[in-house]
Amino acid sequence: METCDDLLVDFAATSIICKQLTILIMESLLS
């Protein structure tokens, strides 16, 4: 089982990736 710290790290990394992907998609749509 993962500890709470591991889950938080995974969640933070995933949310950062999602934000970066969203920014890239928005930029490509606007350009």
Secondary structure, DSSP 8 states (H G I E B T S, - for coil): ---HHHHHHHHHHHHHHHHHHHHHHHHHHH-
